[in-house]
């Protein structure tokens, strides 16, 4: 069924767009807000609220300035979630519950964009922050399906011309993904830091820092690698976290300070 998802349901390249109280089903992309040119901004003041959807990809926003908001949205397999049987020969994911795309994509230039109370289930990437800065996620949750290989609840990485900077994840959660938070932000600026505060992570790796800095405070890690700093990571601060049936690994090259963890 999902291989037949086509098109974009809602597209806009102007500021002050509001998308509210919608159920969007069966598209390649549910909502797309972009100027299509990385050198141009579409303005901002866009609001996406109470949107539910089952599409290959959910909400896509790039080159949007001036405080956009995405809140109380729910990306879930509405079309196939109650189908019998574990597989479907017409489903490109091989599973009724999986979607191989991205539920929420925030990319290129954004100015203080905020996501709050948003949820995704079964997407290869729940929330993808790609080369954007000054982004805050509050109480957002990404539920996976069976710890799918290379799936990530929150994926943060750079563009060639823009580092991912000043990213904050507050009270966010990820369950049943390969990575809870995957950080690959290699900018050299002191602002090149991802803050993960007060989250709960059930994943093969709770927070995986490949590049850049991470400040992890007050999180709860269950199963697998709680925090994993690779040799290419710049460093970070890990304080006041609880590791339950999980462990942490820090490569000697990564300058990481641990304090008051259990």
N, C-alpha and C positions, 0 to 999 in steps of 0.2 A: 504493500500500500504506500509506504512512505517514499518509494522511489518515484512516485508520480506527483510529489509535491513540486509546484512550479510557481514562479512569479513572485512579485512583491505586493503585499496587500495595501500598505500605506507608505507613500514616498513623499518627502518634502525637502526642498532646498531653500527654504525661507525661514526667518526667525519667528518667534512667538507662536509656535505650533503647539496645539494641545490635542493629545490623543487620550481619550478617557472612556472608561466603562465599555470596553470592547471584548468580544471573544473572536479570535482570529485563528482559523484552522486551515491546514492543507497547503501552505505556501512554502516556497524556498526561503523567504524572509517575511516576517510579520510586519515590522516597522523599520523603515530606513530613513534616517535624517542625515544628510551630508551635502556638501557642496560639490563633491566628486573631484575637486581640485585641491590639493593639499596646501596651496598658497592662499586659498580663499577661505574665509569663515562665513557661515550662513547667518551669523548674528548669534542669537541665543534665546534665553527666556523660554525654552521649550519645556513642556510638561507632559510626561507620560504617566498615567495613573490608572490603577485598577484594570490593567490589560491582562487577559488570560489568553494563552495560545498553545497550539500544538503545530509546530512548523519545523523545518530542518534547522533554521536559525530564527532566533526570537527578535530582540531589539538591537538595532545597529545605530550607533551615533558617533559621528566624527566631525571634526572641524566646527564644533559648536561652542560658542563662547558665552560669557555672561550668565553663569549660574543656571544650568539646566537641571531638571529634577526628574528622576524615575522612581516611582514609589508604588508599593503594594501591588506588584505584578507577579504573575504566576505562570511559569512555563512548564507544562506537564503533558504526558501523552494521552490527551483526551480522546483521540480517535481510536487508539488501540489498547488503551489501558485495561479494558475489560474483555479483550479478545481471549479465547481459549488457546491453550498450547504455548510452548516456549519459543517457537520460531515461526517465521513466515517467509516463504521462498521469494515473495515479492518485496520484502523489507530489506533494504540495502545494508542495514545494521545486523541482520540475522536475529533480531530480537524485537518483540513487540514494544518493549519499553524504552529502547535506546534511540537517541537521535545523534547523528554523527557531527552535528554542527555546534554552534555557540548560542547559548541562551541570551546572554547580554554582552554586547561588544561596545567598548568605549575606546575610540582610537584617535590618533593624530592629536590635533590641538583641541584641548578642552579647558575651560576656565571655571574651576570650582564646581564641576558637575558632582551631584550627590545622588546616590542610590540608597533607598531605605525600604526595609520590609519586603524585599524581593526574593523569589524562590525559583529554583529550577530542579527538575528531576530528569535523570537519564541522559543528559547532554555530554558530549565529549569534553566540552569546556562549559562550565556553568557561567563564570564571569571572566571575560578576557579584557584586560586593561593593556592597551598596546601603544606605547610611545606617548602617553598622556601624563599630565601633571596636575597636582592639586585636586585629586579625586578622593572622595570619602564614601565608604560603604558602611552603612549602619544596619545591623540586624538582618543581614542577607544570608541566605542559606542555599547550599548546592548539594543535592542528594544524588549520588551516583547509583549505578545498578551493577553490583557484583564486582567492584574494584577493577573495572575495565582498564586494560593496559594503556598507559599514557593519558588517561583521563585526569582532569584537574578541576577541582571546585573553583579555584581562583588562580588565573594564569596572568602573570605580570611580566611584560618584557618590553624591550626598546624597539623603536624604529631606527633606521639608519641615520635620520636627521633629528631625532628627538628622543631623549632618554625618558624613561618612566620615573618621575620624581614626586616626592611628597604625597605618597599613597597611604591612606589609612583604612584599615579594616577593623571595625569596632563591633564586638559582640556577634561576629559572623561564625558560621559553622559549615563543615563539609563532612559528609558521611559516604562511605563506600566508594570513594574514588582512589585512583592510584596515588595522586597527590592532593592533599588538602589545599595548600598554597604553593604554587611554583613560581619562583622569583628568578628572573634572568635579566636584570637591569644593570647594565655595565657602565653607566655614565660616571664621569669623574668628579662631578659637582658634589659639594657637601650636602646638597639637597637630595642626592640620590639615595633615598632611604624608603623602605616600606615598613610601616608600623602595623603590627598585628596584636590587637589588644582584646583580651577577654573572650577568646573564641574556644570552641570545642571541635576537636579534629579526630576523626576516625578514618584513617587512610593508611595505605602502605607506607607513605611518608607524610607526616602532618604538615610540616613546613620544609620545603626543599629549596635551599638558597644556592643557586648555581653561580650567579653574579650579583654584585651589589651588596647593599647593607640591609639588615633586618633588625628591627627592635621588636622583640616578642615578650609581652608582659601579661601575666595573669591568664594564661591559656591552660586548657586541659587536653592532654594528648592520650589517646587510647589506641593500643595496638601499634605494631610496626616501628618504624623510625619516627620518633616524635619530631625532632628537628635534625636536619642534615645540612651542614655547611660544607660545600665542596671546596676543593683547593683553589678554584677560581673566584670564590666569594671574597669580598673586601673585608667583611667582618660584621659585628653587631653586638647587641646587648640582649641577654636572655635572663629574665628576672621574674620570680614569683610564679613559676609554672609548675604544674603537676603532671607527672608522667606515670600513667597507669598501664601496666603491661606493655610499656613502650620504652624506647631507649633514645639516646641522642648521640650524634657523631659530629665532631668538628675536626676538619683537617688542620694540621699544624700551621699551614700558611694563612688560614683565616683568623683574623684577630677578633676573637669573641670573648665577651665577659659574661660569666654565669654568676648568678646570685640568688640565694633563697629559693632554690628549686627542690622539689620532692619527687 
